[in-house]
Amino acid sequence: MNHVRDFLLEEDGIGVVEIILILVVLIGLVIIFKKQLTSLVNSIFNKITSQSSGI
């Protein structure tokens, strides 16, 4: 447990620039695949709704 705490408190790990770059890449992927993600989420919610009415 101490190893996890030490890892999280380590200050020379990930810098602000790296976090910003990761966020930019993730936002870019969401923008590129927005249509596919929307249809996937709608499909999942439709399936959940139809199967929950049978309970």
Helices and strands as residue ranges (DSSP letters): H 2-9, H 16-32, H 34-52
